[in-house]
């Protein structure tokens, strides 16, 4: 069994950090988009649906390249928004967070939206009849009855983040100790003549983390089902 060095531990910790931050940052936006797509009718709804789900069909490398064009020093967002604020994203761990969030966002939205669509409309109408505003209705009816979808979407996005490779390597690079996550470290070891054992060890860590996420999701799912 190979012994991990500080570089491998950093890759494992960075993968967890990127996945956690991407999931937490995306959750309110994912809930908001799912709410709009479920309960609101507006012009451009189809376009929003296509835009949200586009990362599911695009190759991750293409997503990374588009992010690089937008967030780079000469990109529209990078030049006009990030640079004036003194923010540098490209080739930092924050760029890995952005890449992970974009790639995993459709999975989160779809899970939350499916859960919202299963909420009995009569309960929402009853809450509004009793005088609850839209915000109270969200807090007291929609969120409690959508918890399983929120948990499932968060777990899916977190698990997807642990395996994100294509978009991350384009916008964050493969810098050990700074932007190198588990998939990037595995890629590096498979490219070296004597890196097979370490690549296999990191693969086992990745599988173990994914299994733990799925077990945690199943546990939370059962607890929520009992509470509802």
C-alpha positions as CSV (number, residue, x, y, z in Angstrom):
1,X,0.0,0.0,0.0
2,X,1.6,3.3,-1.1
3,X,2.1,6.0,1.6
4,X,0.6,9.3,0.7
5,X,2.8,12.4,0.8
6,X,1.7,15.9,1.7
7,X,0.9,16.5,-2.0
8,X,-1.6,13.6,-2.1
9,X,-3.2,14.7,1.2
10,X,-3.5,18.2,-0.2
11,X,-5.2,16.9,-3.4
12,X,-7.7,15.0,-1.2
13,X,-8.4,17.9,1.0
14,X,-8.7,20.3,-1.9
15,X,-11.2,18.0,-3.7
16,X,-13.3,18.0,-0.5
17,X,-13.0,21.8,-0.1
18,X,-13.8,22.6,-3.7
19,X,-16.9,20.3,-3.7
20,X,-18.2,21.6,-0.4
21,X,-17.8,25.3,-1.4
22,X,-19.2,24.8,-4.8
23,X,-22.3,23.0,-3.4
24,X,-22.9,25.6,-0.7
25,X,-22.5,28.5,-3.1
26,X,-24.7,26.9,-5.7
27,X,-27.5,25.8,-3.3
28,X,-29.4,29.1,-3.0
29,X,-29.1,29.8,-6.8
30,X,-30.2,26.2,-7.6
31,X,-33.2,26.6,-5.3
32,X,-34.1,29.9,-6.9
33,X,-33.8,28.6,-10.4
34,X,-35.8,25.5,-9.6
35,X,-38.5,27.7,-8.0
36,X,-38.7,29.9,-11.1
37,X,-38.9,26.9,-13.4
38,X,-41.6,25.2,-11.3
39,X,-43.9,28.0,-10.2
40,X,-43.4,30.9,-12.5
41,X,-44.4,31.5,-16.1
42,X,-42.3,34.1,-17.9
43,X,-40.9,34.9,-21.3
44,X,-37.6,33.2,-21.9
45,X,-38.3,30.2,-19.6
46,X,-37.3,27.7,-22.3
47,X,-34.1,29.6,-22.9
48,X,-33.3,29.5,-19.2
49,X,-34.1,25.8,-19.1
50,X,-31.7,25.2,-22.0
51,X,-29.0,27.4,-20.4
52,X,-29.2,25.6,-17.1
53,X,-29.0,22.1,-18.6
54,X,-26.4,22.9,-21.3
55,X,-23.5,21.8,-19.1
56,X,-25.0,18.3,-19.1
57,X,-24.5,17.9,-22.8
58,X,-21.4,20.0,-23.4
59,X,-17.9,18.4,-23.0
60,X,-16.4,19.6,-19.7
61,X,-13.3,20.8,-21.6
62,X,-15.6,23.1,-23.7
63,X,-17.1,24.5,-20.5
64,X,-13.7,25.1,-19.1
65,X,-12.6,26.9,-22.2
66,X,-15.7,29.1,-22.2
67,X,-15.1,29.9,-18.5
68,X,-11.5,30.8,-19.4
69,X,-12.6,33.2,-22.1
70,X,-15.1,34.8,-19.7
71,X,-13.1,35.0,-16.5
72,X,-9.6,35.5,-18.0
73,X,-7.8,38.9,-18.0
74,X,-9.2,39.8,-21.4
75,X,-12.6,38.1,-20.9
76,X,-15.8,40.1,-20.5
77,X,-16.3,39.3,-16.8
78,X,-12.6,39.1,-15.9
79,X,-11.7,42.5,-17.5
80,X,-14.8,44.5,-16.6
81,X,-15.8,43.0,-13.2
82,X,-13.1,41.0,-11.6
83,X,-10.1,43.1,-12.3
84,X,-11.6,46.4,-11.0
85,X,-12.4,44.5,-7.7
86,X,-8.9,43.0,-7.6
87,X,-10.2,39.4,-7.9
88,X,-8.0,36.8,-9.7
89,X,-9.7,33.5,-10.4
90,X,-7.9,31.8,-13.2
91,X,-5.4,29.1,-12.0
92,X,-6.6,29.4,-8.4
93,X,-8.7,26.9,-6.3
94,X,-11.5,29.4,-6.7
95,X,-11.5,28.7,-10.4
96,X,-11.9,25.0,-9.6
97,X,-15.0,26.0,-7.5
98,X,-16.5,27.9,-10.4
99,X,-15.9,25.0,-12.8
100,X,-17.3,22.5,-10.4
101,X,-20.4,24.7,-9.7
102,X,-21.1,25.1,-13.4
103,X,-20.8,21.4,-14.3
104,X,-22.8,20.2,-11.3
105,X,-25.5,22.9,-11.3
106,X,-27.9,21.2,-13.6
107,X,-27.9,18.1,-11.4
108,X,-28.8,20.1,-8.4
109,X,-31.6,22.1,-10.2
110,X,-33.2,19.0,-11.7
111,X,-33.4,17.2,-8.3
112,X,-34.9,20.2,-6.5
113,X,-37.3,20.9,-9.4
114,X,-38.5,17.3,-9.5
115,X,-39.1,17.5,-5.7
116,X,-41.0,20.8,-6.0
117,X,-43.2,19.5,-8.8
118,X,-44.3,16.7,-6.5
119,X,-45.6,19.2,-3.8
120,X,-49.3,19.2,-3.7
121,X,-50.5,22.4,-5.2
122,X,-53.5,22.4,-2.8
123,X,-51.2,22.9,0.2
124,X,-49.7,26.0,-1.4
125,X,-53.1,27.4,-2.2
126,X,-54.3,26.6,1.4
127,X,-51.3,28.5,2.8
128,X,-52.0,31.5,0.6
129,X,-55.7,31.4,1.4
130,X,-54.7,31.6,5.1
131,X,-52.8,34.8,4.4
132,X,-49.3,33.5,3.9
133,X,-47.1,35.5,1.5
134,X,-44.9,34.0,-1.1
135,X,-41.9,34.0,1.3
136,X,-43.8,32.4,4.1
137,X,-45.2,29.8,1.7
138,X,-41.6,29.0,0.6
139,X,-40.4,28.6,4.2
140,X,-43.4,26.7,5.6
141,X,-44.6,24.6,2.7
142,X,-42.2,24.4,-0.3
143,X,-38.9,24.0,1.5
144,X,-40.0,21.3,4.1
145,X,-41.7,19.3,1.3
146,X,-38.7,19.7,-1.0
147,X,-36.1,18.7,1.5
148,X,-35.5,15.3,-0.1
149,X,-34.8,16.9,-3.5
150,X,-32.6,19.5,-1.9
151,X,-30.6,16.8,-0.2
152,X,-30.4,14.7,-3.3
153,X,-29.4,17.6,-5.5
154,X,-26.7,18.7,-3.0
155,X,-25.3,15.1,-2.7
156,X,-25.3,14.7,-6.5
157,X,-23.5,18.0,-7.0
158,X,-20.9,17.2,-4.2
159,X,-20.2,13.8,-5.7
160,X,-20.0,15.2,-9.2
161,X,-17.5,17.8,-7.9
162,X,-15.2,15.1,-6.5
163,X,-14.8,13.7,-10.0
164,X,-14.7,17.0,-12.0
165,X,-11.7,17.0,-14.3
166,X,-12.1,18.6,-17.8
167,X,-13.3,22.0,-16.9
168,X,-11.1,22.3,-13.8
169,X,-7.8,21.5,-15.6
170,X,-8.6,24.3,-18.2
171,X,-9.4,27.1,-15.8
172,X,-7.5,26.1,-12.7
173,X,-4.6,24.1,-14.1
174,X,-2.9,21.2,-12.4
175,X,-0.7,22.8,-9.8
176,X,0.2,20.5,-6.9
177,X,-0.8,21.9,-3.5
178,X,-2.7,24.8,-5.1
179,X,-5.2,23.5,-7.7
180,X,-4.5,19.8,-8.0
181,X,-7.5,17.8,-7.0
182,X,-7.8,14.0,-6.8
183,X,-8.8,13.5,-10.6
184,X,-5.9,15.8,-11.6
185,X,-3.4,13.9,-9.4
186,X,-4.6,10.6,-10.8
187,X,-4.1,12.0,-14.3
188,X,-0.6,13.0,-13.5
189,X,0.3,9.7,-11.9
190,X,-1.1,7.7,-14.9
191,X,1.2,9.8,-17.2
192,X,4.3,8.9,-15.2
193,X,6.0,5.5,-15.7
194,X,6.0,4.4,-12.0
195,X,2.8,6.1,-10.9
196,X,0.3,3.2,-11.2
197,X,0.3,2.3,-7.5
198,X,-0.3,5.8,-6.4
199,X,-3.0,6.4,-9.0
200,X,-4.8,3.2,-7.9
201,X,-4.6,4.4,-4.2
202,X,-6.1,7.7,-5.1
203,X,-8.8,5.9,-7.1
204,X,-9.7,3.9,-4.0
205,X,-9.9,7.1,-2.0
206,X,-12.2,8.6,-4.6
207,X,-14.4,5.5,-4.6
208,X,-14.5,5.5,-0.8
209,X,-15.6,9.2,-0.7
210,X,-18.3,8.6,-3.3
211,X,-19.7,5.6,-1.3
212,X,-19.7,7.7,1.9
213,X,-21.6,10.5,0.1
214,X,-24.2,8.0,-1.2
215,X,-24.6,6.4,2.3
216,X,-25.0,9.8,3.9
217,X,-27.5,10.8,1.2
218,X,-29.5,7.6,1.9
219,X,-29.4,8.2,5.6
220,X,-30.6,11.8,5.3
221,X,-33.3,10.7,2.8
222,X,-34.7,8.2,5.3
223,X,-34.6,10.8,8.1
224,X,-36.4,13.3,6.0
225,X,-39.0,10.8,4.9
226,X,-39.8,10.0,8.5
227,X,-40.0,13.6,9.5
228,X,-42.4,14.7,6.6
